[in-house]
Amino acid sequence: MSLNLITLPTLGIGSGNHLMPVLGLGTAASPPPKPLVLKETVLEAIKLGYRHFDTSPSGEAFSLGLVQSRSELFVTSKLWCADAHRGLVVPAMQRSLKNLKLDYLDLYLIHWPVSSKPGKFKFPIEKDDFLPMDYETVWSEMEECQRLGLAKCIGVSNFSCKKLQHILSNAKIPPSVNQMEMSPVWQQRKLREFCKSKGIVVTAYSVLGSRGAFWGTHKIMESDVHKEIAEARGKTVAQVSMRWAYEEGVSMVVKSFKKERLEENLKIFDWSLTEEEKHRISTEIPQSRIVGGEVYISEKGPIKSVAEMWDGEI
């Protein structure tokens, strides 16, 4: 497969069937990359064929002639907890667009189902600063972002079935996407079935375990099942995990700041897992959540435990 000619498969999201490439480059990392490293990574990714970016300095691509029009890129950004309040959502999105040098986002997501004190952007959020999210108000302002043309589509991230239902019960425009942890070690079947029943596309993160991040794990990359399949097929463990996610019908965002990894991650579309291999991944890998969301939990806040964050989906 020539990387120079690759066109990534897409999934249609929202009522307008806006096309989202199934593989995106995630740019959030812990610790964050240096700005120059991030910029160079994004530009290299565009040269390789990536078009879906989960927050990135994409405006650079136009001035360098790497893409001919804005419509060639799919850019996602997120609403931070401190802006998840009445009157702050649209201004927050406008700031994001200004920072990214873009006229619109393809997808704007509520980052976590909790608010924090307005005007305070420290991370981690201080334990005294968490506030209950007014789902109806915040979502209505997300809808306003779409009506104003600032976002083609809107959605959520890290929402359980129960919290998604809160949004859906009052939504005039339903969420297009739920971005959530999903990997062979946390397959999220219940939540995925719920999303599918509501026409919500899933975007998976931590497909490779987010090694190196404070929330990361080695369970995926060190899985014997993955290693055996990878060796038998002449693939890497990462490619097996990503191919599994693709065959499950979801999109995914994967991080890497190395060119060879960016290239490797694109080589998942010209082969398939066998039924036996898929069965092994479904049945032989112990399930455990990687991302508990502990940094968004506080005894002084609205969400006091991991069980409350995920409404028992743990």
C-alpha positions as CSV (number, residue, x, y, z in Angstrom):
1,M,0.0,0.0,0.0
2,S,1.6,3.3,-1.0
3,L,1.4,5.9,1.7
4,N,1.5,8.6,-0.9
5,L,-1.8,7.5,-2.3
6,I,-3.7,6.6,0.8
7,T,-7.2,7.9,1.3
8,L,-8.5,7.1,4.8
9,P,-11.9,5.5,5.2
10,T,-14.6,7.7,6.7
11,L,-17.7,7.5,8.8
12,G,-20.7,9.8,8.4
13,I,-21.6,11.8,11.5
14,G,-24.6,14.0,12.4
15,S,-27.8,14.6,10.4
16,G,-25.8,16.1,7.5
17,N,-23.6,12.9,7.3
18,H,-20.4,15.0,7.7
19,L,-17.5,12.7,6.8
20,M,-15.0,12.0,9.5
21,P,-11.8,10.0,8.7
22,V,-11.8,6.9,10.9
23,L,-8.1,7.5,12.0
24,G,-7.2,10.7,13.6
25,L,-4.0,12.1,15.2
26,G,-4.5,12.9,18.8
27,T,-2.3,15.7,20.1
28,A,-3.0,15.7,23.8
29,A,-0.1,14.2,25.7
30,S,1.3,14.1,29.3
31,P,3.6,15.9,29.5
32,P,2.6,18.1,26.5
33,P,4.9,18.1,23.6
34,K,6.9,21.3,22.8
35,P,5.0,23.5,20.4
36,L,7.6,23.1,17.6
37,V,7.5,19.3,18.0
38,L,3.7,19.3,17.8
39,K,3.7,21.6,14.8
40,E,6.2,19.5,12.9
41,T,4.4,16.3,13.8
42,V,1.1,17.6,12.4
43,L,2.7,18.8,9.2
44,E,4.4,15.5,8.7
45,A,1.1,13.7,9.4
46,I,-0.6,15.7,6.7
47,K,2.1,14.9,4.2
48,L,1.6,11.2,5.0
49,G,-2.2,11.4,4.5
50,Y,-3.7,12.1,7.9
51,R,-6.6,14.5,7.7
52,H,-8.3,14.1,11.1
53,F,-6.8,16.0,14.0
54,D,-8.0,16.1,17.5
55,T,-6.9,19.8,18.2
56,S,-3.9,20.9,16.3
57,P,-2.2,24.0,14.7
58,S,-3.9,23.1,11.4
59,G,-3.8,26.7,10.1
60,E,-0.2,26.1,9.2
61,A,-1.2,23.5,6.6
62,F,-2.7,26.1,4.3
63,S,0.2,28.6,4.2
64,L,2.6,25.8,3.3
65,G,0.3,24.4,0.6
66,L,-0.1,21.0,2.1
67,V,-3.8,21.0,1.5
68,Q,-5.8,23.0,-1.0
69,S,-8.8,23.8,1.0
70,R,-10.1,23.7,4.6
71,S,-12.6,21.0,3.6
72,E,-9.7,18.5,3.2
73,L,-9.2,18.6,7.0
74,F,-11.3,17.3,9.9
75,V,-10.5,19.2,13.1
76,T,-11.9,18.4,16.5
77,S,-11.6,20.5,19.6
78,K,-13.2,20.3,23.1
79,L,-15.0,22.5,25.6
80,W,-13.0,22.7,28.8
81,C,-14.7,22.3,32.2
82,A,-14.3,26.0,33.2
83,D,-16.2,27.1,30.1
84,A,-19.1,24.6,30.6
85,H,-21.5,27.3,31.8
86,R,-24.3,29.5,30.6
87,G,-22.9,32.2,28.4
88,L,-19.4,30.8,28.1
89,V,-19.7,28.0,25.5
90,V,-19.8,30.1,22.3
91,P,-17.0,32.5,23.4
92,A,-14.9,29.5,24.3
93,M,-15.3,28.0,20.9
94,Q,-14.6,31.4,19.3
95,R,-11.3,31.5,21.2
96,S,-10.5,28.0,20.0
97,L,-11.1,29.0,16.4
98,K,-8.9,32.1,16.8
99,N,-6.1,30.0,18.3
100,L,-6.3,27.4,15.5
101,K,-6.6,30.1,12.8
102,L,-9.8,28.4,11.5
103,D,-13.3,29.6,10.6
104,Y,-15.0,26.5,11.9
105,L,-14.5,23.2,13.6
106,D,-15.7,19.9,12.2
107,L,-16.5,18.6,15.6
108,Y,-16.8,20.3,19.0
109,L,-17.0,18.1,22.1
110,I,-17.8,18.5,25.8
111,H,-14.6,17.2,27.3
112,W,-15.8,15.8,30.6
113,P,-19.3,15.6,32.2
114,V,-18.4,18.1,34.9
115,S,-18.0,21.8,35.2
116,S,-15.4,23.9,37.2
117,K,-15.2,27.4,38.4
118,P,-15.3,29.9,35.5
119,G,-12.1,31.7,34.6
120,K,-9.8,29.2,36.3
121,F,-7.9,27.1,33.7
122,K,-5.4,25.3,36.0
123,F,-4.9,21.6,35.5
124,P,-5.3,19.5,37.5
125,I,-8.5,21.3,38.6
126,E,-8.4,22.1,42.3
127,K,-10.7,19.8,44.3
128,D,-12.7,22.8,45.6
129,D,-13.4,24.1,42.1
130,F,-15.6,21.3,40.7
131,L,-19.3,22.2,40.0
132,P,-22.3,20.2,38.7
133,M,-22.8,20.5,35.0
134,D,-26.1,21.9,33.9
135,Y,-26.5,19.5,31.0
136,E,-29.5,21.1,29.4
137,T,-28.0,24.6,29.4
138,V,-24.5,23.6,28.3
139,W,-25.9,21.4,25.5
140,S,-28.2,24.1,24.3
141,E,-25.2,26.4,23.9
142,M,-23.3,23.6,22.1
143,E,-26.3,23.5,19.7
144,E,-26.0,27.2,19.2
145,C,-22.3,26.7,18.1
146,Q,-23.6,24.4,15.4
147,R,-26.5,26.7,14.4
148,L,-24.0,29.6,14.1
149,G,-21.8,27.6,11.8
150,L,-18.9,27.5,14.2
151,A,-19.0,23.7,14.3
152,K,-20.3,21.3,11.7
153,C,-21.1,18.7,14.4
154,I,-21.2,18.6,18.2
155,G,-20.7,15.8,20.6
156,V,-19.5,14.6,24.0
157,S,-16.5,12.9,25.5
158,N,-16.3,10.5,28.5
159,F,-20.1,10.3,28.9
160,S,-21.7,7.1,30.3
161,C,-25.0,5.8,29.0
162,K,-26.9,7.5,31.8
163,K,-25.2,10.9,31.2
164,L,-25.7,10.6,27.5
165,Q,-29.4,10.0,28.1
166,H,-29.5,13.3,30.1
167,I,-28.3,15.1,27.0
168,L,-30.6,13.2,24.7
169,S,-33.7,13.8,26.8
170,N,-33.5,17.6,26.1
171,A,-31.5,17.8,22.9
172,K,-32.8,19.5,19.7
173,I,-29.6,18.4,18.0
174,P,-28.4,15.0,19.3
175,P,-24.7,14.4,19.9
176,S,-23.0,13.1,16.8
177,V,-20.0,11.5,18.6
178,N,-19.1,10.1,22.0
179,Q,-15.3,10.1,22.3
180,M,-14.4,7.5,24.9
181,E,-11.8,5.1,26.1
182,M,-12.0,1.9,24.1
183,S,-9.4,-0.8,23.4
184,P,-9.1,-4.6,23.5
185,V,-8.6,-4.4,27.3
186,W,-11.7,-2.2,27.8
187,Q,-14.2,-3.0,25.0
188,Q,-17.1,-0.9,26.1
189,R,-19.8,-3.2,24.6
190,K,-22.7,-1.8,26.6
191,L,-21.9,1.9,25.9
192,R,-21.1,1.2,22.2
193,E,-24.5,-0.6,21.8
194,F,-26.3,2.4,23.4
195,C,-24.5,4.8,21.1
196,K,-25.3,2.7,18.1
197,S,-29.0,2.6,19.0
198,K,-29.0,6.4,19.2
199,G,-27.1,7.0,16.0
200,I,-24.0,8.3,17.9
201,V,-20.6,7.4,16.4
202,V,-17.9,6.3,18.8
203,T,-14.4,7.7,18.6
204,A,-12.0,5.6,20.6
205,Y,-9.0,6.9,22.5
206,S,-6.3,4.9,24.4
207,V,-6.6,2.2,21.7
208,L,-2.9,1.5,22.4
209,G,-3.0,2.1,26.1
210,S,-1.6,5.7,26.2
211,R,1.7,4.5,27.5
212,G,3.8,7.4,28.9
213,A,0.7,9.3,30.0
214,F,-0.1,9.4,33.7
215,W,-3.3,7.4,33.0
216,G,-1.6,4.9,30.7
217,T,-1.1,1.2,30.8
218,H,1.2,-1.5,29.2
219,K,-1.6,-4.1,29.2
220,I,-2.3,-3.7,25.5
221,M,1.2,-3.6,24.2
222,E,2.2,-6.5,26.4
223,S,-0.8,-8.7,25.8
224,D,0.1,-12.2,24.9
225,V,-3.0,-12.5,22.7
226,H,-1.9,-9.5,20.7
227,K,1.7,-10.6,20.5
228,E,0.7,-14.0,19.2
229,I,-1.6,-12.5,16.5
230,A,0.9,-9.9,15.5
231,E,3.7,-12.4,15.1
232,A,1.5,-14.8,13.1
233,R,0.4,-12.0,10.8
234,G,3.7,-10.1,10.5
235,K,2.1,-7.0,12.1
236,T,2.9,-5.0,15.1
237,V,0.9,-5.2,18.4
238,A,-0.3,-1.6,17.8
239,Q,-1.5,-2.5,14.3
240,V,-3.5,-5.5,15.7
241,S,-5.2,-3.3,18.3
242,M,-6.0,-0.6,15.8
243,R,-7.3,-3.0,13.2
244,W,-9.5,-4.6,15.8
245,A,-11.0,-1.1,16.6
246,Y,-11.5,-0.4,12.9
247,E,-13.3,-3.7,12.4
248,E,-15.6,-2.9,15.4
249,G,-16.9,0.0,13.3
250,V,-15.5,2.9,15.3
251,S,-13.2,5.8,14.6
252,M,-10.1,6.4,16.7
253,V,-7.5,9.0,17.7
254,V,-4.0,7.7,18.2
255,K,-1.0,9.7,19.4
256,S,2.5,9.6,18.1
257,F,5.2,12.2,17.5
258,K,7.5,9.9,15.5
259,K,7.3,9.6,11.7
260,E,7.8,5.9,11.7
261,R,4.9,5.3,14.1
262,L,2.7,7.7,12.1
263,E,3.5,5.6,9.0
264,E,3.0,2.3,10.8
265,N,-0.4,3.4,12.1
266,L,-1.7,4.0,8.6
267,K,-1.0,0.4,7.6
268,I,-4.1,-1.1,9.1
269,F,-6.5,-0.9,6.1
270,D,-5.3,-3.4,3.6
271,W,-5.7,-6.6,5.7
272,S,-8.2,-8.2,8.1
273,L,-8.3,-10.2,11.3
274,T,-9.6,-13.7,11.0
275,E,-12.8,-14.7,12.8
276,E,-10.6,-16.8,15.2
277,E,-8.4,-13.8,16.0
278,K,-11.4,-11.6,16.6
279,H,-12.9,-14.2,18.9
280,R,-9.7,-14.5,20.9
281,I,-9.5,-10.7,21.4
282,S,-13.2,-10.7,22.5
283,T,-12.9,-13.6,24.9
284,E,-9.4,-14.1,26.1
285,I,-8.3,-10.6,27.2
286,P,-9.2,-9.6,30.8
287,Q,-11.3,-6.3,30.9
288,S,-10.3,-3.4,33.0
289,R,-10.8,0.4,32.6
290,I,-7.6,2.4,32.1
291,V,-9.0,5.9,32.4
292,G,-10.9,6.3,35.7
293,G,-11.2,10.0,35.5
294,E,-9.8,10.4,39.0
295,V,-8.5,13.9,38.3
296,Y,-12.1,15.0,37.7
297,I,-13.4,13.4,40.9
298,S,-13.6,15.2,44.3
299,E,-15.3,14.6,47.6
300,K,-16.2,18.3,47.5
301,G,-17.5,18.1,43.9
302,P,-20.6,16.7,42.2
303,I,-18.8,13.4,41.2
304,K,-17.3,11.8,44.3
305,S,-16.2,8.4,43.0
306,V,-15.2,6.4,40.0
307,A,-18.5,4.6,40.2
308,E,-20.4,7.9,40.0
309,M,-18.3,9.1,37.1
310,W,-19.2,6.1,35.0
311,D,-22.6,5.3,36.6
312,G,-21.5,1.8,37.4
313,E,-20.0,1.1,34.0
314,I,-16.7,0.0,35.4
